[in-house]
Amino acid sequence: MIEELPIQITSINRPLIVQGSHPIYTGRYLLSTNEISKLYEKLKKCIQNRFPGAIIHGRPRLGKSRAIKYLMNILPDDFGNLPIYVLLCRDHAKPNEDVFFTEILRDIGHSLSTTGKAVAKRERLLKFLVQQANSVGLNRIIFFIDDAQRLHVIQYGWLMDICNELDSVGISLTVFLVGQEELINQRNVFFEEGKQQIIGRFMVHQHQFSGVRTIDDLKECLISYDEESFFPADSGWSFTRYFFPNIKNFSLAAFAEDLYRVFSEMRLEAGIRAEFEIPMQYVTLTIEYALRKFGVEDENLDVITQAKWREAIESSGYLEAEASHL
């Protein structure tokens, strides 16, 4: 049987886009991962059971913030137009009630975030949330508070006030605290100090967010570039196809074992003995480098060797970042 040669597709046939506008250059894209799927199931349970809050914690650069953005796009599939807001917790040495409500109003997109004093801003926020909940008929509000390890005790009190005010008119607020491992330490401190009202309201349920730990995790990420991420949207041109148009059915997922092996070898060489876990930031930086450097726009390779994957991992800064934690 004669082996069929790959069909060659000239790069000229690629969609015409503004130079540098592809998401691989801008970084403006979201991926589905195994960990996001696990988190989604946990969030669904919390929302369905009307839990008042939960902790989502993990080390830096695992992709927690990007995961929340991704989940906000798919939560409507199960919950309709549920009002969902992401609040960024800023670092304040001395929490201020006026600033607290100003920042929440700004984060939810209210046009009058700075007008009036704290009391007026609190009332404006509550009125807005009630209107949003009533407009969709679900009587539910969801807050994701990013970098929540920065919250002070008094700010938890202000959050509880919001919860109580909404509850008094039949609206439930679920608060997901998203942050680093300090959140767990804070929970332990609250327990020792007898602040059960904070724990009971926001911290009973927990989910540890992880990076890439297995070959299957890594392969799922690569499949996202091969089959689930397209630019321009609805063009049929996956990220992988766009950068490797000259090889029919070129697949990054086919290199999952090679990439995992190289990550493992480089970790050992660098003296990293901790359990295998690669933050998503460095996985995506590695893959983006491979697409840009080894695809049609640069070296135009037919295959990505382990030596090339090593080059891509080095470019991501992963080893330097891990070395700083040794």
C-alpha positions in Angstrom: 0.0 0.0 0.0 1.4 3.4 -1.0 1.7 5.8 1.9 -0.4 8.9 1.3 1.6 12.1 1.4 0.3 15.0 3.5 -1.7 17.5 1.6 0.2 20.8 1.4 -1.7 24.0 2.1 0.1 27.2 1.3 0.2 29.8 4.1 -1.2 32.3 1.6 -4.6 30.6 2.1 -4.7 31.5 5.7 -7.3 34.1 6.8 -6.1 37.7 6.4 -5.8 39.4 9.8 -4.1 42.5 11.1 -0.5 41.6 11.9 0.0 40.8 15.6 -3.8 40.6 16.2 -4.0 36.8 16.6 -4.8 35.8 20.2 -1.5 33.8 20.3 0.2 37.2 20.1 -2.2 39.2 22.3 -2.8 36.5 24.9 -6.5 37.4 24.8 -8.1 33.9 24.8 -9.5 31.4 27.3 -8.9 27.6 27.4 -11.0 24.7 28.6 -8.9 22.5 30.9 -9.5 19.4 33.1 -9.2 21.6 36.2 -11.8 24.1 35.0 -14.2 21.2 34.4 -13.7 20.1 38.0 -14.2 23.6 39.3 -17.3 24.0 37.3 -18.9 21.0 38.9 -18.1 22.4 42.3 -19.5 25.8 41.5 -22.7 24.2 40.1 -23.2 22.4 43.3 -22.7 25.5 45.4 -25.1 27.6 43.2 -27.8 24.9 43.0 -27.7 24.4 46.8 -27.7 28.1 47.5 -24.5 28.0 49.5 -23.6 31.5 50.8 -19.9 31.2 49.9 -16.9 29.1 49.2 -13.1 29.4 48.9 -11.3 28.7 45.6 -7.6 28.6 46.5 -4.3 27.8 44.9 -0.7 29.0 44.3 0.0 31.9 42.1 -0.1 31.7 38.3 -2.2 28.5 38.2 -4.8 30.3 36.1 -7.5 30.9 38.7 -8.5 34.3 37.4 -8.7 33.2 33.7 -10.7 30.2 34.8 -13.3 32.4 36.4 -13.5 34.4 33.2 -14.0 31.2 31.3 -16.7 29.9 33.7 -18.6 33.2 33.5 -19.1 32.4 29.8 -20.5 28.9 30.4 -22.4 29.3 33.6 -25.4 30.8 31.7 -25.8 27.4 30.0 -27.0 26.0 33.3 -28.3 29.0 35.1 -29.6 31.4 32.4 -28.9 35.1 32.8 -27.9 34.8 36.5 -26.3 38.1 37.5 -22.6 37.3 38.0 -19.9 39.9 38.9 -16.1 39.7 39.3 -14.8 42.0 42.0 -11.1 42.7 42.3 -9.9 43.0 45.8 -7.3 45.8 46.0 -4.6 45.9 48.6 -5.4 48.6 51.3 -3.4 49.0 54.5 -6.5 50.6 56.1 -9.8 49.5 54.8 -12.3 52.4 54.2 -16.0 51.8 53.8 -16.4 54.6 51.2 -13.6 53.1 49.1 -15.0 49.6 49.5 -18.4 50.5 48.0 -16.8 52.7 45.4 -14.7 49.8 44.1 -17.6 47.3 44.1 -19.8 49.8 42.1 -16.9 50.3 39.7 -16.4 46.6 39.2 -20.0 45.8 38.6 -20.1 48.6 36.0 -22.3 51.1 37.7 -22.1 54.6 36.2 -22.2 56.4 39.5 -19.4 54.7 41.4 -17.9 57.8 43.0 -20.9 60.0 43.8 -22.0 60.5 47.4 -20.8 59.2 50.7 -20.5 55.6 51.8 -24.1 55.3 52.9 -25.4 56.5 49.6 -23.0 54.2 47.7 -24.2 51.2 49.8 -27.8 52.0 49.0 -27.0 52.5 45.4 -25.3 49.1 45.2 -28.2 47.3 47.0 -30.8 48.9 44.7 -28.8 47.9 41.6 -28.4 44.3 42.8 -32.1 44.0 43.6 -33.0 45.4 40.2 -30.6 43.0 38.4 -31.9 39.9 40.4 -35.5 40.9 39.8 -35.0 41.6 36.1 -34.1 38.0 35.4 -36.5 36.5 38.0 -33.9 34.3 39.6 -33.5 36.0 43.0 -29.8 35.2 42.9 -26.6 37.2 42.7 -23.1 35.7 42.3 -19.9 37.5 43.4 -16.4 36.2 42.5 -13.9 38.2 44.6 -10.4 37.8 43.0 -7.3 38.1 45.2 -9.6 37.6 48.2 -6.6 36.9 50.5 -6.4 40.7 50.7 -9.7 41.1 52.5 -9.7 42.4 56.0 -12.0 41.3 58.8 -14.0 44.6 58.7 -14.6 44.1 54.9 -16.1 40.7 55.6 -18.5 42.5 57.9 -19.5 44.8 55.1 -20.0 41.9 52.8 -22.2 40.2 55.4 -24.3 43.4 55.6 -24.8 43.2 51.8 -25.9 39.5 52.2 -28.3 40.3 55.0 -29.8 43.3 53.2 -30.4 41.2 50.0 -31.8 38.3 52.1 -34.3 40.6 53.7 -35.9 41.1 50.3 -35.7 37.4 49.2 -32.5 37.6 47.2 -29.5 35.3 48.0 -25.9 36.2 47.4 -23.2 33.6 46.9 -19.7 34.8 47.3 -16.8 32.8 45.9 -13.5 33.9 47.4 -10.7 33.3 44.8 -7.1 33.6 46.0 -3.9 32.2 47.2 -3.2 29.7 50.0 -3.3 32.6 52.5 -7.1 32.2 52.4 -6.8 28.9 54.2 -4.5 30.4 56.8 -7.0 33.2 57.3 -9.8 30.7 57.8 -7.7 28.9 60.5 -7.1 32.3 62.2 -10.8 33.1 62.1 -11.6 29.7 63.7 -9.1 30.3 66.5 -10.5 33.8 67.1 -14.1 32.5 67.2 -15.2 34.4 64.1 -17.5 31.6 63.1 -19.9 34.0 61.4 -17.3 34.7 58.7 -16.4 31.0 58.3 -20.1 30.0 58.2 -21.0 32.6 55.6 -18.0 32.4 53.3 -15.6 29.7 54.1 -17.3 26.4 54.8 -16.8 25.0 51.4 -13.4 24.8 49.7 -11.9 23.9 46.3 -8.1 23.6 45.7 -7.4 24.8 42.2 -4.5 22.9 40.6 -2.2 23.4 37.6 -1.3 20.8 35.0 -0.4 17.6 36.9 -0.9 14.7 34.5 -0.3 13.9 30.8 -4.1 13.9 30.4 -4.2 17.4 31.9 -1.6 18.6 29.4 -3.2 16.8 26.5 -6.5 18.5 27.2 -4.8 21.9 27.1 -3.2 21.0 23.7 -6.5 19.8 22.3 -8.0 23.2 23.1 -5.5 24.8 20.7 -6.2 22.0 18.1 -9.9 21.8 18.2 -11.6 24.4 20.4 -9.9 27.7 19.8 -10.6 29.5 16.5 -9.5 32.9 15.0 -11.2 34.6 13.4 -14.3 33.2 15.2 -16.3 30.7 13.2 -13.6 30.7 10.5 -12.7 27.0 11.0 -9.1 28.0 11.5 -8.0 26.6 14.9 -5.0 28.2 16.6 -2.9 25.1 15.6 -4.0 25.1 12.0 -3.3 28.8 11.6 0.3 28.4 12.6 0.9 25.0 11.0 -1.2 25.3 7.8 1.2 23.4 5.6 0.7 20.0 7.3 -2.8 18.4 7.1 -4.2 17.6 10.5 -1.1 18.8 12.4 -1.9 18.3 16.1 -0.2 19.6 19.2 -2.0 17.0 21.3 0.2 14.4 19.5 3.2 15.8 21.4 1.6 15.6 24.9 3.8 12.8 26.1 7.0 14.4 24.7 6.1 17.8 26.3 5.3 16.2 29.7 8.6 14.2 29.5 10.6 17.3 28.8 8.9 19.3 31.6 9.7 16.4 34.0 13.4 16.2 32.9 14.0 19.9 33.2 12.4 19.9 36.7 14.8 17.2 37.9 17.8 19.0 36.3 16.8 22.2 38.1 16.4 20.4 41.4 12.7 20.8 41.6 11.5 17.8 43.8 8.0 18.9 44.6 5.0 17.1 43.2 4.6 17.6 39.4 2.4 20.7 38.8 2.9 23.2 36.1 1.0 26.6 36.5 -1.1 27.3 33.4 0.7 30.6 32.8 3.9 28.6 31.9 2.0 26.0 29.9 0.4 28.6 27.7 3.6 30.6 27.3 5.4 27.4 26.2 2.7 26.6 23.7 2.5 30.1 22.4 6.2 30.2 21.8 6.0 26.8 19.9 3.3 28.1 17.6 5.0 31.4 16.8 8.6 30.1 16.6 8.2 26.6 15.1 5.2 27.3 12.8 4.9 28.8 9.3 5.7 32.3 10.5 9.3 31.4 11.5 11.0 28.0 11.4 8.2 26.2 9.6 8.9 22.8 11.1 7.1 19.5 10.3 7.6 18.2 13.8 8.4 19.6 17.2 11.2 17.7 18.7 11.9 17.3 22.4 14.9 19.7 21.9 12.5 22.3 20.5 10.1 21.8 23.4 13.0 22.3 25.8 13.6 25.7 24.0 10.0 26.6 24.4 9.9 25.8 28.1 13.1 27.8 28.7 11.5 30.8 27.0 8.5 30.7 29.3 10.5 31.5 32.4 9.1 28.5 34.2 12.4 27.3 35.7 13.3 30.7 37.0 10.0 31.1 38.6 10.1 27.6 40.3 13.7 28.2 41.4 12.5 31.3 43.4 10.4 29.0 45.5 13.1 26.5 46.3 
